[in-house]
Amino acid sequence: MSVMGNKSTFVYAVANQKGGVGKTTTAVSLAAFLAARQASVLVVDADPQGNATSSLGVNLDPDDLSLYDTLVNKVPLAQVIKPSSRERLMLAPASSELAAAEVELVQVLARETLLQKALQPVLSDYDFVFIDTPPSLGLLTINALTASNQGVIIPVQCEYLALEGLGQLMYTINLVKESLNPDLSVAGVIMTMYDARTNLAADVVREVNGHFAQEIFKTIVPRNIRLSEAPSYGEDILAYAPNSIGSKAYQRLTEELLTRVRRQLETRERG
């Protein structure tokens, strides 16, 4: 791995059951900046809305395979994965059918580990995997949490009631840790949509920092129109507006994530 000199695969779920907090933007942007640094990256779109899929310039035809086919029809993930518009960045796309998966899988044995098992044969092809989750704590999100070997990245919007629902997310994370993935932890908390003109935004950052002092990233992602526009063009922010404040924030966030990853690797080697 050129960015780390190591062949471990770092798998992260990007989760928050509150919608509109920047989950997809975070997953796609981190993936893009890492790919630009020569890492091999896979984005798994586990959200039936398919925002990560469209954000990476992938438009599925009716006959195209998607993550639904892997989870429900047992199609190997390698047959589902498609190239994105960015070199070294691959995508396991979502389709609207994915919304039915939670119902169709109710009777399936070990349904919470389907994604984890599907990823195993392809993990060695990638340095990083980011799983974009739906804004809920259902079976798709639980599959993402179970499959994550490096924990959960939680984007938190710098707005009123930012912590609303985080308690339930932490409860779910702890349940998954106890029963399905003993290594699961919070890999990082990202403050998003920060508006420096308001006192509220600074207050929210302080409040979240009080709860997640060790996990919170120093980088704060500002509210930025370019970040909102990029998905409609099927481009990541690095391709769409590389000099925007949103792009520069995610570049810093990528560096911060890599610093944490290298620290983990050094600790592992010493241990």
Secondary structure, 3 states (H helix, E strand, C coil): CCCCCCCCCEEEEECCCCCCCCHHHHHHHHHHHHHHCCCCEEEEECCCCCHHHHHCCCCCCCCCCCHHHHHHHCCCHHHHCEECCCCCEEEECCCCCHHHHHHHCCCCCCHHHHHHHHHHHHHHHCCEEEEECCCCCCHHHHHHHHHCCCCEEEEEECCCCCCCCHHHHHHHHHHHHHHCCCCCCEEEEEEEEECCCCHHHHHHHHHHHHHCCCCEEEEEEECCHHHHHHHHHCCCHHHHCCCCHHHHHHHHHHHHHHHHHHHHHHHHHHC
